Amino acid sequence: MGIGTKSGIMAAAGAGIVYTNTRSLLFDGINDYVDCGDNNNLSFGDGSSDSPFSISAWIKPDNAAKFRIIFKFGSTLKEYFFQVANGKKLQMSLNNNSGQSIGRNGASNIPTTSWSHVAMTYNGSGDPTGIKIFLNGSLNNGSTFANGGTYTAMTNTSEPVQLGKFSTTYADGRMDEVAIFNSSLLATDISDIYNSGLPADLSGYSSLVSWWRFEEGSGTTATDSGPGGNDGTINGAIYSVNVPS
């Protein structure tokens, strides 16, 4: 078992556990987003070295050209982002706040007619080959990139984590079950989370930091169902009963 695996808890697919998922969050592509704030447990670099982390989410874009998933990245303070771009493919980027970045693109286009499970893992190596991209439970690595010179490590900044937003561009479509882990999950973990197309319960993963399920159904708080304590504020996005199934 890897650091990210469940401690004595079988994946939902293997154990036959019924896991309820009734709502997602719908973003209008104009000004909707979720602000999850800043916390040290959402940063994975100290300016000298990086630490491993992973991101998992379900998405159903109406427009996959630039679908912002999760950004801890602003105009001046930059750490990481995960999005659909670059020809409707997944893209993960790590930035050291001094103009240098590394990253990896996915290999396949993201559809707009169905839900997709998307994930990335990073082993903390400071090398773009340490980033892996997953689509619907399977490895989906495309090209790696390095920009601006020698990348060292991300810096722990005060930039908030935002779901569905970068600068003045926004996600257009649905997101569900967004999660951050402080380990590089194994391929088997990602497959278990994908769970043959049905979201799985993440509560048994020891490395889970934050998990925004969007199950509230009303109000403007996106509760963090992980141990991280990073509740989000919903700005404009509305609840939808269209969920992965």
BALOBA-1460 file (C-alpha; in Angstrom, 3 decimals):
// residues 245
<rec num="1" residu="m" x="0.000" y="0.000" z="0.000"/>
<rec num="2" residu="g" x="1.183" y="3.508" z="-0.807"/>
<rec num="3" residu="i" x="0.935" y="6.499" z="1.486"/>
<rec num="4" residu="g" x="-2.302" y="7.539" z="-0.162"/>
<rec num="5" residu="t" x="-4.100" y="4.223" z="0.101"/>
<rec num="6" residu="k" x="-6.893" y="3.477" z="2.487"/>
<rec num="7" residu="s" x="-6.054" y="1.959" z="5.850"/>
<rec num="8" residu="g" x="-7.915" y="-1.350" z="5.951"/>
<rec num="9" residu="i" x="-10.859" y="0.046" z="3.955"/>
<rec num="10" residu="m" x="-11.668" y="-1.501" z="0.606"/>
<rec num="11" residu="a" x="-12.598" y="0.686" z="-2.322"/>
<rec num="12" residu="a" x="-16.311" y="1.057" z="-2.911"/>
<rec num="13" residu="a" x="-16.150" y="-0.992" z="-6.095"/>
<rec num="14" residu="g" x="-14.525" y="-3.942" z="-4.357"/>
<rec num="15" residu="a" x="-16.608" y="-3.890" z="-1.187"/>
<rec num="16" residu="g" x="-19.977" y="-3.264" z="-2.803"/>
<rec num="17" residu="i" x="-20.485" y="-0.180" z="-0.655"/>
<rec num="18" residu="v" x="-23.308" y="2.089" z="-1.778"/>
<rec num="19" residu="y" x="-21.983" y="5.641" z="-1.814"/>
<rec num="20" residu="t" x="-24.478" y="8.465" z="-2.270"/>
<rec num="21" residu="n" x="-23.681" y="11.358" z="-4.564"/>
<rec num="22" residu="t" x="-26.703" y="13.543" z="-5.315"/>
<rec num="23" residu="r" x="-25.446" y="16.990" z="-6.365"/>
<rec num="24" residu="s" x="-22.737" y="18.753" z="-8.326"/>
<rec num="25" residu="l" x="-21.980" y="22.440" z="-8.785"/>
<rec num="26" residu="l" x="-22.806" y="24.229" z="-12.052"/>
<rec num="27" residu="f" x="-20.538" y="27.089" z="-13.156"/>
<rec num="28" residu="d" x="-21.792" y="29.570" z="-15.786"/>
<rec num="29" residu="g" x="-18.451" y="30.392" z="-17.455"/>
<rec num="30" residu="i" x="-18.955" y="34.106" z="-16.752"/>
<rec num="31" residu="n" x="-18.199" y="34.795" z="-13.091"/>
<rec num="32" residu="d" x="-18.928" y="31.671" z="-10.994"/>
<rec num="33" residu="y" x="-16.277" y="30.178" z="-8.712"/>
<rec num="34" residu="v" x="-15.574" y="28.819" z="-5.233"/>
<rec num="35" residu="d" x="-13.013" y="30.527" z="-2.982"/>
<rec num="36" residu="c" x="-11.486" y="28.011" z="-0.560"/>
<rec num="37" residu="g" x="-9.034" y="30.451" z="1.039"/>
<rec num="38" residu="d" x="-5.393" y="29.914" z="1.928"/>
<rec num="39" residu="n" x="-3.975" y="27.427" z="4.386"/>
<rec num="40" residu="n" x="-0.507" y="25.946" z="4.848"/>
<rec num="41" residu="n" x="-2.015" y="22.514" z="4.232"/>
<rec num="42" residu="l" x="-2.887" y="23.595" z="0.680"/>
<rec num="43" residu="s" x="0.748" y="24.411" z="-0.211"/>
<rec num="44" residu="f" x="3.331" y="21.814" z="-1.235"/>
<rec num="45" residu="g" x="6.599" y="23.730" z="-1.526"/>
<rec num="46" residu="d" x="8.801" y="25.807" z="0.773"/>
<rec num="47" residu="g" x="10.910" y="27.587" z="-1.850"/>
<rec num="48" residu="s" x="13.680" y="25.003" z="-1.553"/>
<rec num="49" residu="s" x="11.907" y="21.720" z="-2.222"/>
<rec num="50" residu="d" x="8.479" y="20.382" z="-3.111"/>
<rec num="51" residu="s" x="6.443" y="17.735" z="-1.344"/>
<rec num="52" residu="p" x="4.162" y="15.201" z="-3.040"/>
<rec num="53" residu="f" x="0.491" y="15.926" z="-3.614"/>
<rec num="54" residu="s" x="-2.454" y="14.861" z="-5.771"/>
<rec num="55" residu="i" x="-5.709" y="16.341" z="-7.058"/>
<rec num="56" residu="s" x="-8.889" y="14.504" z="-8.025"/>
<rec num="57" residu="a" x="-12.137" y="15.853" z="-9.490"/>
<rec num="58" residu="w" x="-15.135" y="15.007" z="-11.631"/>
<rec num="59" residu="i" x="-15.917" y="17.455" z="-14.428"/>
<rec num="60" residu="k" x="-18.496" y="17.847" z="-17.181"/>
<rec num="61" residu="p" x="-17.548" y="20.942" z="-19.203"/>
<rec num="62" residu="d" x="-19.989" y="22.717" z="-21.485"/>
<rec num="63" residu="n" x="-16.907" y="24.400" z="-22.947"/>
<rec num="64" residu="a" x="-13.647" y="22.448" z="-22.685"/>
<rec num="65" residu="a" x="-11.448" y="25.043" z="-24.366"/>
<rec num="66" residu="k" x="-10.500" y="26.632" z="-21.025"/>
<rec num="67" residu="f" x="-12.123" y="24.843" z="-18.111"/>
<rec num="68" residu="r" x="-10.551" y="26.037" z="-14.868"/>
<rec num="69" residu="i" x="-10.565" y="23.299" z="-12.231"/>
<rec num="70" residu="i" x="-8.342" y="24.326" z="-9.324"/>
<rec num="71" residu="f" x="-5.952" y="27.262" z="-9.100"/>
<rec num="72" residu="k" x="-3.596" y="28.377" z="-6.338"/>
<rec num="73" residu="f" x="-2.188" y="30.830" z="-8.793"/>
<rec num="74" residu="g" x="-2.728" y="34.570" z="-9.188"/>
<rec num="75" residu="s" x="-1.262" y="37.504" z="-11.054"/>
<rec num="76" residu="t" x="1.663" y="37.873" z="-8.631"/>
<rec num="77" residu="l" x="1.531" y="34.883" z="-6.254"/>
<rec num="78" residu="k" x="1.887" y="31.574" z="-8.073"/>
<rec num="79" residu="e" x="1.968" y="27.965" z="-6.902"/>
<rec num="80" residu="y" x="0.003" y="25.418" z="-8.973"/>
<rec num="81" residu="f" x="-2.982" y="24.937" z="-11.230"/>
<rec num="82" residu="f" x="-4.949" y="22.095" z="-12.811"/>
<rec num="83" residu="q" x="-7.208" y="22.805" z="-15.763"/>
<rec num="84" residu="v" x="-8.465" y="21.803" z="-19.179"/>
<rec num="85" residu="a" x="-6.713" y="23.876" z="-21.856"/>
<rec num="86" residu="n" x="-4.081" y="23.286" z="-24.541"/>
<rec num="87" residu="g" x="-6.511" y="21.921" z="-27.126"/>
<rec num="88" residu="k" x="-9.117" y="20.608" z="-24.628"/>
<rec num="89" residu="k" x="-6.559" y="18.475" z="-22.793"/>
<rec num="90" residu="l" x="-5.730" y="18.381" z="-19.105"/>
<rec num="91" residu="q" x="-2.809" y="20.485" z="-17.937"/>
<rec num="92" residu="m" x="-0.983" y="20.590" z="-14.602"/>
<rec num="93" residu="s" x="1.547" y="23.345" z="-13.839"/>
<rec num="94" residu="l" x="3.830" y="24.009" z="-10.848"/>
<rec num="95" residu="n" x="5.316" y="27.492" z="-10.447"/>
<rec num="96" residu="n" x="8.092" y="28.810" z="-8.203"/>
<rec num="97" residu="n" x="6.774" y="32.411" z="-8.091"/>
<rec num="98" residu="s" x="9.893" y="33.708" z="-9.874"/>
<rec num="99" residu="g" x="8.874" y="33.001" z="-13.451"/>
<rec num="100" residu="q" x="9.927" y="29.355" z="-13.698"/>
<rec num="101" residu="s" x="7.436" y="26.533" z="-14.086"/>
<rec num="102" residu="i" x="7.190" y="22.859" z="-14.914"/>
<rec num="103" residu="g" x="4.194" y="20.816" z="-15.932"/>
<rec num="104" residu="r" x="2.557" y="18.109" z="-17.963"/>
<rec num="105" residu="n" x="-0.293" y="17.973" z="-20.446"/>
<rec num="106" residu="g" x="-2.794" y="15.188" z="-20.832"/>
<rec num="107" residu="a" x="-2.927" y="13.091" z="-23.981"/>
<rec num="108" residu="s" x="-6.669" y="13.023" z="-24.738"/>
<rec num="109" residu="n" x="-9.381" y="15.590" z="-25.339"/>
<rec num="110" residu="i" x="-11.941" y="16.036" z="-22.569"/>
<rec num="111" residu="p" x="-15.528" y="15.433" z="-23.764"/>
<rec num="112" residu="t" x="-18.388" y="17.873" z="-23.228"/>
<rec num="113" residu="t" x="-21.162" y="15.273" z="-23.427"/>
<rec num="114" residu="s" x="-20.264" y="13.140" z="-20.414"/>
<rec num="115" residu="w" x="-18.678" y="13.239" z="-16.980"/>
<rec num="116" residu="s" x="-14.938" y="12.595" z="-16.724"/>
<rec num="117" residu="h" x="-12.859" y="11.758" z="-13.701"/>
<rec num="118" residu="v" x="-9.620" y="13.745" z="-13.845"/>
<rec num="119" residu="a" x="-6.614" y="13.472" z="-11.559"/>
<rec num="120" residu="m" x="-2.968" y="14.385" z="-11.232"/>
<rec num="121" residu="t" x="-0.195" y="13.163" z="-8.968"/>
<rec num="122" residu="y" x="3.205" y="14.689" z="-8.247"/>
<rec num="123" residu="n" x="6.070" y="12.976" z="-6.448"/>
<rec num="124" residu="g" x="7.783" y="16.181" z="-5.265"/>
<rec num="125" residu="s" x="10.903" y="15.630" z="-7.383"/>
<rec num="126" residu="g" x="11.075" y="19.099" z="-8.943"/>
<rec num="127" residu="d" x="11.068" y="17.460" z="-12.376"/>
<rec num="128" residu="p" x="8.098" y="17.517" z="-14.803"/>
<rec num="129" residu="t" x="8.361" y="13.763" z="-15.282"/>
<rec num="130" residu="g" x="7.301" y="13.466" z="-11.640"/>
<rec num="131" residu="i" x="3.837" y="14.704" z="-12.649"/>
<rec num="132" residu="k" x="1.300" y="12.150" z="-13.879"/>
<rec num="133" residu="i" x="-2.076" y="12.830" z="-15.466"/>
<rec num="134" residu="f" x="-5.040" y="10.453" z="-15.234"/>
<rec num="135" residu="l" x="-8.336" y="10.373" z="-17.114"/>
<rec num="136" residu="n" x="-11.183" y="8.054" z="-16.118"/>
<rec num="137" residu="g" x="-8.967" y="5.913" z="-13.942"/>
<rec num="138" residu="s" x="-6.146" y="5.399" z="-16.453"/>
<rec num="139" residu="l" x="-2.797" y="7.059" z="-17.022"/>
<rec num="140" residu="n" x="-3.137" y="9.784" z="-19.665"/>
<rec num="141" residu="n" x="0.304" y="11.368" z="-19.826"/>
<rec num="142" residu="g" x="1.077" y="13.726" z="-22.674"/>
<rec num="143" residu="s" x="4.041" y="16.036" z="-23.129"/>
<rec num="144" residu="t" x="5.975" y="17.644" z="-20.285"/>
<rec num="145" residu="f" x="7.140" y="21.258" z="-20.282"/>
<rec num="146" residu="a" x="9.527" y="23.580" z="-18.431"/>
<rec num="147" residu="n" x="9.397" y="27.349" z="-18.850"/>
<rec num="148" residu="g" x="11.471" y="30.351" z="-17.793"/>
<rec num="149" residu="g" x="14.683" y="28.657" z="-16.763"/>
<rec num="150" residu="t" x="15.599" y="26.363" z="-13.894"/>
<rec num="151" residu="y" x="12.689" y="25.417" z="-11.639"/>
<rec num="152" residu="t" x="13.534" y="24.871" z="-7.973"/>
<rec num="153" residu="a" x="10.334" y="24.548" z="-5.965"/>
<rec num="154" residu="m" x="7.003" y="26.168" z="-5.277"/>
<rec num="155" residu="t" x="6.784" y="28.818" z="-2.552"/>
<rec num="156" residu="n" x="4.153" y="28.770" z="0.174"/>
<rec num="157" residu="t" x="2.226" y="31.930" z="-0.707"/>
<rec num="158" residu="s" x="-0.970" y="33.527" z="0.600"/>
<rec num="159" residu="e" x="-2.780" y="32.984" z="-2.714"/>
<rec num="160" residu="p" x="-6.164" y="31.289" z="-2.110"/>
<rec num="161" residu="v" x="-7.281" y="28.054" z="-3.705"/>
<rec num="162" residu="q" x="-10.059" y="28.820" z="-6.157"/>
<rec num="163" residu="l" x="-12.233" y="26.278" z="-7.933"/>
<rec num="164" residu="g" x="-13.468" y="27.232" z="-11.377"/>
<rec num="165" residu="k" x="-11.551" y="30.474" z="-11.758"/>
<rec num="166" residu="f" x="-8.315" y="31.970" z="-13.006"/>
<rec num="167" residu="s" x="-8.095" y="35.756" z="-13.227"/>
<rec num="168" residu="t" x="-11.121" y="36.773" z="-15.325"/>
<rec num="169" residu="t" x="-11.722" y="33.357" z="-16.928"/>
<rec num="170" residu="y" x="-14.036" y="30.754" z="-15.461"/>
<rec num="171" residu="a" x="-15.225" y="27.169" z="-15.723"/>
<rec num="172" residu="d" x="-18.271" y="26.618" z="-17.915"/>
<rec num="173" residu="g" x="-19.991" y="23.421" z="-16.847"/>
<rec num="174" residu="r" x="-20.167" y="21.136" z="-13.841"/>
<rec num="175" residu="m" x="-17.710" y="19.990" z="-11.160"/>
<rec num="176" residu="d" x="-18.089" y="17.471" z="-8.382"/>
<rec num="177" residu="e" x="-16.101" y="15.710" z="-5.650"/>
<rec num="178" residu="v" x="-12.961" y="17.909" z="-5.839"/>
<rec num="179" residu="a" x="-10.179" y="16.667" z="-3.553"/>
<rec num="180" residu="i" x="-6.572" y="17.428" z="-2.614"/>
<rec num="181" residu="f" x="-4.191" y="14.872" z="-1.050"/>
<rec num="182" residu="n" x="-0.756" y="15.410" z="0.499"/>
<rec num="183" residu="s" x="0.725" y="12.330" z="-1.160"/>
<rec num="184" residu="s" x="1.399" y="11.091" z="-4.649"/>
<rec num="185" residu="l" x="-1.445" y="8.629" z="-5.007"/>
<rec num="186" residu="l" x="-0.784" y="5.289" z="-6.672"/>
<rec num="187" residu="a" x="-2.343" y="4.384" z="-10.008"/>
<rec num="188" residu="t" x="-4.460" y="1.842" z="-8.152"/>
<rec num="189" residu="d" x="-5.730" y="4.586" z="-5.847"/>
<rec num="190" residu="i" x="-6.807" y="6.662" z="-8.845"/>
<rec num="191" residu="s" x="-8.546" y="3.649" z="-10.358"/>
<rec num="192" residu="d" x="-10.374" y="3.023" z="-7.074"/>
<rec num="193" residu="i" x="-11.477" y="6.665" z="-6.853"/>
<rec num="194" residu="y" x="-12.761" y="6.498" z="-10.439"/>
<rec num="195" residu="n" x="-14.624" y="3.357" z="-9.402"/>
<rec num="196" residu="s" x="-15.765" y="2.375" z="-12.909"/>
<rec num="197" residu="g" x="-17.478" y="5.737" z="-13.404"/>
<rec num="198" residu="l" x="-19.124" y="6.188" z="-9.993"/>
<rec num="199" residu="p" x="-17.506" y="8.506" z="-7.405"/>
<rec num="200" residu="a" x="-16.063" y="6.619" z="-4.443"/>
<rec num="201" residu="d" x="-15.932" y="7.543" z="-0.763"/>
<rec num="202" residu="l" x="-12.586" y="9.268" z="-0.078"/>
<rec num="203" residu="s" x="-12.838" y="9.428" z="3.703"/>
<rec num="204" residu="g" x="-10.570" y="6.408" z="4.216"/>
<rec num="205" residu="y" x="-7.552" y="7.916" z="2.480"/>
<rec num="206" residu="s" x="-4.968" y="8.837" z="5.102"/>
<rec num="207" residu="s" x="-3.456" y="11.586" z="2.940"/>
<rec num="208" residu="l" x="-6.740" y="13.376" z="2.209"/>
<rec num="209" residu="v" x="-6.459" y="17.118" z="2.961"/>
<rec num="210" residu="s" x="-9.597" y="18.732" z="1.543"/>
<rec num="211" residu="w" x="-12.658" y="17.334" z="-0.202"/>
<rec num="212" residu="w" x="-15.412" y="19.546" z="-1.568"/>
<rec num="213" residu="r" x="-18.446" y="17.370" z="-2.320"/>
<rec num="214" residu="f" x="-21.045" y="20.067" z="-3.135"/>
<rec num="215" residu="e" x="-23.748" y="18.037" z="-1.422"/>
<rec num="216" residu="e" x="-25.180" y="20.952" z="0.625"/>
<rec num="217" residu="g" x="-27.915" y="21.840" z="-1.850"/>
<rec num="218" residu="s" x="-28.369" y="25.415" z="-0.613"/>
<rec num="219" residu="g" x="-26.431" y="28.321" z="0.829"/>
<rec num="220" residu="t" x="-23.019" y="29.670" z="-0.153"/>
<rec num="221" residu="t" x="-20.713" y="27.367" z="1.835"/>
<rec num="222" residu="a" x="-18.966" y="24.440" z="0.156"/>
<rec num="223" residu="t" x="-18.111" y="22.290" z="3.162"/>
<rec num="224" residu="d" x="-14.678" y="20.690" z="3.327"/>
<rec num="225" residu="s" x="-15.477" y="17.034" z="4.040"/>
<rec num="226" residu="g" x="-11.789" y="16.289" z="4.553"/>
<rec num="227" residu="p" x="-9.735" y="17.082" z="7.671"/>
<rec num="228" residu="g" x="-8.214" y="20.267" z="6.190"/>
<rec num="229" residu="g" x="-10.825" y="22.722" z="7.453"/>
<rec num="230" residu="n" x="-10.927" y="24.617" z="4.155"/>
<rec num="231" residu="d" x="-14.603" y="25.395" z="3.644"/>
<rec num="232" residu="g" x="-15.228" y="27.286" z="0.410"/>
<rec num="233" residu="t" x="-17.420" y="30.284" z="-0.370"/>
<rec num="234" residu="i" x="-19.610" y="29.746" z="-3.426"/>
<rec num="235" residu="n" x="-19.768" y="32.783" z="-5.676"/>
<rec num="236" residu="g" x="-22.629" y="32.465" z="-8.160"/>
<rec num="237" residu="a" x="-22.393" y="28.753" z="-8.947"/>
<rec num="238" residu="i" x="-25.599" y="26.787" z="-8.402"/>
<rec num="239" residu="y" x="-26.373" y="23.239" z="-7.351"/>
<rec num="240" residu="s" x="-27.295" y="20.645" z="-9.956"/>
<rec num="241" residu="v" x="-28.698" y="17.120" z="-9.654"/>
<rec num="242" residu="n" x="-26.709" y="16.121" z="-12.750"/>
<rec num="243" residu="v" x="-23.976" y="13.934" z="-11.252"/>
<rec num="244" residu="p" x="-21.582" y="11.213" z="-12.437"/>
<rec num="245" residu="s" x="-23.517" y="7.987" z="-12.824"/>
